Amino acid sequence: MREMQRLSGFAGRSAVDVRRTLDGGDIDASGAPMEEGGQPPTKEELAIRRATAAMEAVSWGECGDKGWASVREVVAEAYAEAGLQNLSEYVLAPLRQ
């Protein structure tokens, strides 16, 4: 993982920062990416972004040894807020077994 980060030129940067760079870096005053036409994101879009950011942090190695376990509940909660209850339940299913 660290070697990939170094080779890509993104070593030392957070997953959120890398995503912002890859998305073009367009942000509004709150630091959130602007949607096409300058429309603010809906609460559902913001929730999905939170889930995505948590999963990207895991894949970028920011969660240490805990990995997916450290963000599973955050991701499930964000999906539920976005109205994706079935996906939220799927994410939590292994914890209920």
Stockholm file with secondary structure:
# STOCKHOLM 1.0

chainA/1-97         MREMQRLSGFAGRSAVDVRRTLDGGDIDASGAPMEEGGQPPTKEELAIRRATAAMEAVSWGECGDKGWASVREVVAEAYAEAGLQNLSEYVLAPLRQ
#=GR chainA/1-97 SS CHHHHHHHTCTTCCHHHHHHHHTTCCBCTTSCBCCGGGCCCCHHHHHHHHHHHHHHHHHTTTTGGGGGGGTHHHHHHHHHHTTCHHHHHHHHGGGGC
#=GC SS_cons        CHHHHHHHTCTTCCHHHHHHHHTTCCBCTTSCBCCGGGCCCCHHHHHHHHHHHHHHHHHTTTTGGGGGGGTHHHHHHHHHHTTCHHHHHHHHGGGGC
//
